[in-house]
């Protein structure tokens, strides 16, 4: 199995191939996980397994004509649908084109497999069009819908799918995997996993992209704002060039930890344990109701960030609110 998937995929893979062995393959399977657990690779392996002409006990063969077509990206019975650009929606025209293709039976394999990722990026029109595919399922066709948030899909679509929730591995498994892939320091690995909701792949990407260093710089700048040593407007001009969603998630986690520190929680309950001393110092300097006001604004901005074009104004509002957190 280690040749096929990440080590934390083993139980999920066994569950998937059991569908085939027991001849109860779902018409539509909704695979959900946080980013960085490899659900797309898991789905691709399953798609290749379904289309393989010489299945082995626990995997596809890798050498039959079907597997070669799959690896080459030219398999006629495999279709992957995703936004044309990251963050964009999957339009209704794409789903309509898919429906035309589904009129034909699988050409080469026993099954035709359609992966839609991320499934929540279907807009209202494309989701309604796709629902027709589920209501009148084509012969020998399996839909694999990948999502980070199944609640963003319509209840009707969810009700017509079997669900698989891929959970992060236990910490020791994740740390060992990171160490095997170049993150030698255990403490660093643990910090990375805390920042990525326990997702090893995302944690490894953070390590390669020096995200911890960027986070440290942002945390220092954030502290300076509330201490009066940095101008909110000037910092907003700098911050709006950074990945906004990631930055807001950092702000949320820091604020949550400061609130926890105010109530004297143990270090083990802090997400950002590596800056625990700074967080506890801030918790003594800030006014709690101001902190909650800032936190509420952050939560609103997790939704606004997708729609607000002027990220600089958004960060100005946030940082001005943060600068007032010491005012009684």
VENBELJO-V626982 format. One record per backbone hydrogen bond with DSSP energy under -0.5 kcal/mol. CO is the residue of the C=O (numbers start at 0). NH is the residue of the N-H. E is the energy in kcal/mol with one decimal. If there is no record, write none. Layout:
co: {CO:CO}
nh: {NH:NH}
e: {E:E}
This chain:
co: {0:0:5:6:8:9:10:11:12:13:14:15:15:16:17:18:19:26:27:28:28:29:29:30:31:33:35:35:37:38:39:40:41:42:43:44:45:46:47:58:63:64:65:66:67:68:68:68:69:74:76:78:80:84:88:89:90:90:91:92:93:94:95:96:97:99:100:111:112:113:113:114:114:115:115:117:118:120:122:123:124:125:126:127:128:128:129:129:130:131:133:137:139:141:142:142:143:143:144:145:145:146:148:149:153:154:155:156:157:161:163:163:164:169:170:171:172:173:174:175:176:177:177:178:181:184:185:186:187:188:189:190:191:192:193:195:197:198:199:200:201:202:203:204:205:206:209:210:211:212:213:214:215:216:217:218:219:220:221:222:223:223:224:229:230:231:232:233:234:235:237:238:241:242:243:244:245:246:247:248:249:250:251:252:253:254:255:256:257:258:259:259:260:265:266:269:270:271:272:274:275:276:277:278:279:280:280:281:281:285:286:287:288:289:290:291:292:293:294:295:296:297:298:298:299:299:300:302:303:303:306:308:309:310:311:312:313:314:315:316:317:318:319:320:321:323:324}
nh: {3:4:8:9:12:13:14:15:16:17:18:18:19:20:21:23:22:142:161:30:144:31:163:146:165:36:200:201:41:42:43:44:45:46:47:48:49:50:51:55:67:68:69:70:71:72:73:74:72:77:112:114:116:87:90:122:93:94:95:96:97:98:99:100:101:102:103:141:78:115:143:80:116:118:145:120:121:89:126:127:128:129:130:131:131:132:132:133:134:135:136:140:111:113:28:144:115:145:30:117:118:32:151:152:157:158:159:159:160:29:31:165:166:173:174:175:176:177:178:179:180:180:182:181:183:188:189:190:191:192:193:194:195:197:196:198:199:202:203:204:205:206:207:208:210:209:213:214:215:216:217:218:219:220:221:222:223:224:225:226:228:229:227:231:234:235:236:237:238:239:240:241:243:246:247:248:249:250:251:252:253:254:255:256:257:258:259:260:261:262:262:264:263:268:269:272:272:274:275:278:279:280:281:282:283:283:284:284:285:287:290:291:292:293:294:295:296:297:298:299:300:301:301:302:302:303:304:305:306:307:308:310:313:314:315:316:317:318:319:320:321:322:323:323:324:326:286}
e: {-1.5:-2.4:-2.4:-1.1:-2.9:-2.3:-1.6:-2.1:-2.7:-1.3:-1.1:-0.6:-1.0:-2.4:-2.4:-2.8:-1.3:-2.7:-2.7:-0.7:-2.7:-0.6:-2.9:-2.2:-3.0:-0.7:-1.7:-0.7:-2.2:-2.3:-2.5:-2.4:-2.0:-2.5:-2.4:-2.3:-2.6:-1.7:-1.2:-2.8:-2.2:-2.1:-2.3:-2.6:-1.9:-0.7:-2.4:-0.6:-1.0:-1.4:-2.6:-2.6:-2.6:-2.1:-0.8:-1.4:-0.5:-1.2:-2.4:-2.3:-1.8:-2.3:-1.6:-1.6:-1.9:-1.0:-1.1:-2.9:-2.4:-0.5:-3.4:-3.5:-0.5:-0.6:-2.6:-2.1:-1.7:-2.9:-2.8:-2.1:-2.1:-2.5:-1.9:-0.9:-0.6:-0.8:-0.8:-1.4:-2.2:-2.1:-0.6:-1.0:-2.6:-2.8:-2.9:-0.6:-2.5:-0.5:-3.1:-0.5:-3.4:-1.7:-1.8:-1.8:-2.3:-2.2:-0.8:-1.0:-1.5:-3.7:-2.7:-0.7:-0.7:-2.2:-3.1:-2.4:-2.1:-2.3:-2.6:-2.2:-0.8:-0.6:-2.6:-1.3:-1.2:-2.2:-2.4:-2.3:-2.5:-2.2:-2.2:-1.9:-1.0:-3.2:-0.9:-1.2:-0.8:-2.2:-2.5:-2.1:-2.3:-2.0:-2.3:-2.0:-2.5:-1.1:-1.6:-3.1:-2.3:-2.1:-2.3:-2.6:-2.2:-2.2:-2.5:-2.2:-1.9:-1.5:-1.3:-1.5:-3.1:-0.8:-1.4:-0.5:-2.4:-2.3:-1.6:-1.2:-3.1:-2.0:-1.2:-2.2:-0.6:-2.1:-2.6:-2.1:-1.9:-2.4:-2.6:-2.3:-2.7:-2.4:-2.7:-2.0:-2.1:-2.2:-2.2:-2.6:-2.0:-1.1:-0.6:-1.6:-1.9:-1.5:-2.1:-0.5:-0.6:-1.7:-1.4:-2.2:-2.4:-2.0:-2.5:-2.2:-0.9:-0.7:-0.8:-0.9:-1.8:-0.5:-2.2:-2.3:-1.8:-2.3:-2.3:-2.6:-1.9:-2.1:-2.2:-1.9:-1.9:-1.0:-0.5:-0.5:-1.1:-1.9:-2.1:-0.9:-1.5:-3.4:-0.5:-1.4:-1.5:-2.4:-2.2:-2.3:-2.1:-2.9:-2.3:-1.9:-2.3:-2.1:-0.7:-0.9:-1.7:-1.6:-3.1}
